[in-house]
Amino acid sequence: MTGIANPVEIYNQLYAKSPDIETFEQAALTDASAATERTPPEDIYAPQAATLVQARPLTELETFYEIKLDSGLELGHEPGQFVEISVPGFGEAPISVSSSPTQRGTFQMVVRNVGNLTNALGKLVAGDRIGVRGPFGSEFPVHDVMKGKDILLICGGIGLVPVRSAINYVLDNREDYGHMTILYGAKTPADRIFADEQQDWSKRDRVSVLETVDDPDEGWQGHVGRITALLPLVLVVPENTIAVVCGPPVMYRFVLEELKKMGMSDDSIYLSLERRMKCGVGKCGHCQMNGVYVCQEGPVFQYSTIREVMEAI
């Protein structure tokens, strides 16, 4: 479309002369030793240089990464936001930030290997360099709406990745929130992510964790079935509860139906729709839903604001 920038072309033009990782050194700020807080880059298209601190498999398809900006600055994200991760010669992709902003010095993410960029990223190891743009997008309302409320978090598959940021933020500021209930569903036991952390969360004060899988193996002793089967097991006070939903697209409609049966209002339900994003800055139009740009107005939406948007759910 005429007049709409293609972020891939812009990226390739920026790095055509030096398609190796050394290009990113130009993006790092000097005097990094004195830098402690995030300073937004002047050029939203130019990645900041970053180094992988840790890279380890979570499942057969998902890999966990811990990343440090070479400038020494904090990423400065909020729970629910995302970054654009780039590997020279392979382009870039939007990836959710999985760590809480209360974690200092580094940030974390989980990547599913589903394409050229993620395949290239999966071959990198600790010490390798990448590019980072962002953070971008809206966040879960942990600073205002959620405070003083009970929190119901409903996550399917890798939908737990961005929600984990909110979970750990709440745990690090426990006195500000009520009871937190985490519902998690996966296809098989082997597809579960952050299983050890879920056990740790369940031992914390005023936290409940329930898991289910669609296809159990012989060793599975937990719930079996869709994640909606867990909702009747949860005691909810609708007027004092904020619900967050994040998972595969097919999940949303059924979860919303159950939440409505429980008396939850549309204003008290928040959805993450980041699956449709691409450039991160509202230029490519890839994530547009009837005039709503997910990367700009989302990825976190209050359900009442997109209830009538046909492409949203």
Secondary structure, DSSP 8 states (H G I E B T S, - for coil): -TT---HHHHHHHHHSS--SGGGGGGGS-S-GGG--S----S-TTS-EEEEEEEEEESSSSEEEEEEEETT-------TT-EEEEEETTTEEEEEE--S-TTS-S-EEEEEE--SHHHHHHHT--TT-EEEEEEEES----TTTTTTTSEEEEEEEGGGHHHHHHHHHHHHHTGGG---EEEEEEESSGGG--SHHHHHHHHTSTTEEEEEEESS--TT--SEES-GGGGGGGS---GGGEEEEEES-HHHHHHHHHHHHHTT--GGGEEEE-GGG-SSSSSSS-TTEETTEEHHHH-SEEEHHHHTT-TTT-
